[in-house]
């Protein structure tokens, strides 16, 4: 019986080589598909983790605002009402004294206390924001800071600043509040300007002529108070879907701009 011919041997070798190549290609394709699937699953997990973290952050911020709302109500309705009642009692007693002016000092101290309670209540839950919206609330905030510090604080509105969801307005208002606090406490500024621009997107810019700062250095340094403030600003901005820009090239003072696309609010 004759053995296989050279042609048959060559054909078997060729078929074997093609089979090995096809097997290698199949293994490579499987590995590529598997890696692609793993990357997709990892991306999905990361997206779910980001969504979960954002929901947790939103929940924490909402709980914080609810507590502020409760405290503001307690201050205004309970403590404020009691102090006003005490004030009426002092006035009534003073009228019955031979020297009514002797109670002028306690009455003035009580008036100052009532004013402080109302101010704290407004800080905790700004009624102007609830009634009139974001832009009027920021203008009132700048006026209050100016009255307290005597530092010139200008608020400029450009374009149409639209109203949006109240919870989002409140979150953005807290960011402006924190930025003004930072500027007043740390910037050593002689002038602060807040610019609200409402064109294609909502832009909030807070700038001063103070000593300036490096946001990255502050967040990584031991200045925990200010670093925490910047951390809170970035967290709230992230929940808003906003972008925060720090002008690091500014020679004098600081400039922080927050841009919120209207579709996000």
Rosetta blueprint (number, residue, H / E / L):
1 X L
2 X L
3 X L
4 X L
5 X L
6 X H
7 X H
8 X H
9 X H
10 X H
11 X H
12 X H
13 X H
14 X H
15 X H
16 X H
17 X H
18 X H
19 X H
20 X H
21 X H
22 X H
23 X H
24 X H
25 X H
26 X H
27 X H
28 X H
29 X H
30 X H
31 X H
32 X H
33 X H
34 X H
35 X H
36 X H
37 X H
38 X H
39 X H
40 X H
41 X H
42 X H
43 X H
44 X H
45 X H
46 X H
47 X H
48 X H
49 X H
50 X H
51 X H
52 X H
53 X H
54 X H
55 X H
56 X H
57 X H
58 X H
59 X H
60 X H
61 X H
62 X H
63 X H
64 X H
65 X H
66 X H
67 X H
68 X H
69 X H
70 X H
71 X H
72 X H
73 X H
74 X H
75 X H
76 X H
77 X H
78 X H
79 X H
80 X H
81 X H
82 X H
83 X H
84 X H
85 X H
86 X H
87 X H
88 X H
89 X H
90 X H
91 X H
92 X H
93 X H
94 X H
95 X H
96 X L
97 X L
98 X L
99 X L
100 X H
101 X H
102 X H
103 X H
104 X H
105 X H
106 X H
107 X H
108 X H
109 X H
110 X H
111 X H
112 X H
113 X H
114 X H
115 X H
116 X H
117 X H
118 X H
119 X H
120 X H
121 X H
122 X H
123 X H
124 X H
125 X L
126 X L
127 X H
128 X H
129 X H
130 X H
131 X H
132 X H
133 X L
134 X H
135 X H
136 X H
137 X H
138 X H
139 X H
140 X H
141 X H
142 X H
143 X H
144 X H
145 X H
146 X H
147 X H
148 X H
149 X H
150 X L
151 X L
152 X E
153 X E
154 X E
155 X E
156 X E
157 X E
158 X E
159 X E
160 X L
161 X L
162 X L
163 X L
164 X L
165 X L
166 X H
167 X H
168 X H
169 X H
170 X H
171 X H
172 X H
173 X H
174 X H
175 X H
176 X H
177 X H
178 X H
179 X H
180 X H
181 X H
182 X H
183 X H
184 X H
185 X H
186 X H
187 X L
188 X L
189 X L
190 X L
191 X E
192 X E
193 X E
194 X E
195 X E
196 X E
197 X E
198 X E
199 X L
200 X L
201 X E
202 X E
203 X E
204 X E
205 X E
206 X E
207 X E
208 X E
209 X L
210 X L
211 X L
212 X L
213 X L
214 X L
215 X H
216 X H
217 X H
218 X H
219 X H
220 X H
221 X L
222 X L
223 X L
224 X H
225 X H
226 X H
227 X H
228 X H
229 X H
230 X H
231 X H
232 X H
233 X H
234 X H
235 X H
236 X H
237 X H
238 X H
239 X H
240 X H
241 X L
242 X L
243 X E
244 X E
245 X E
246 X E
247 X L
248 X L
249 X L
250 X L
251 X L
252 X L
253 X L
254 X E
255 X E
256 X E
257 X E
258 X E
259 X E
260 X E
261 X E
262 X H
263 X H
264 X H
265 X L
